[in-house]
Amino acid sequence: MYFNKRKRAPKILKLLVVVLSLGASICFSADKTDIRVGIIDSFNPEFATTTLEPTLRYLNQKLPNYHFVAVPLNSVNPEKELKNNPVDFLISSAGTFHELSISIGIVHIATRKTILSDDPSASEGAAFVTLAKRADLIELKDLQGKVAAASQPNSFDGWLVGQHELFKNGLNPEKFFKRSVFTHFQFPDALMLLIQGEADVAILSACVLEELSQEGLIESSDFKVI
């Protein structure tokens, strides 16, 4: 998350910290002021219903003189998007934040983490998933020259972490796959492309395969993690 370095930002930041940390009820007498919260669209679509909407609704209730509004931003060129659509705060993936912290100096103020992990710095990962029946795909090197499917080219845990894993194993991630297909969280998604035979491997965020299985959307026995 980031905040625009406007004069009012420090004041709003203090209010956010108080509200998010203590759940305090704060009232102001001034007219409502729009607070633009930018959202880089690299998140899974369920992020909006599980995190974004409840957070903005809570802030609007606790800070009635401020109107927190979401501003969708394209993930292809986030730096350009921010220049064309200035915001007061920004919610993005860890990878996009790191990129923007270097290019335009955005400042981190909070981290969203899963309750399943104590340390968000050690809880992100990627899984190379293939069909269980693919006896020819056993380890990473077997995926060379194959077609890969993933959500976004700048997805930290859904692509970049996987690319780094290839590099750590002495493989060239830029020339490793025959072709890469990015679904941008639209149907058919990476896993469906795998099922349809249009991809040999799907690169997913860690735990996504397990979550889909628990929800009864897939049969875990149909897949294997390389």
Secondary structure by P-SEA (a helix, b strand, c coil): cccccccaaaaaaaaaaaaaaccbbbbbcccbbbbbbbbccccccccccccaaaaaaaaaaacccbbbbbbbbbcccaaaaaaaccccbbbbcaaaaaaaaaaccccccbbbbbcccccccccccccccccccccccccccccccbbbbbcccccccccaaaaaaaaaaccccccccccccccccccccaaaaaaaccccbbbbccaaaaaaaaaccccccccccc
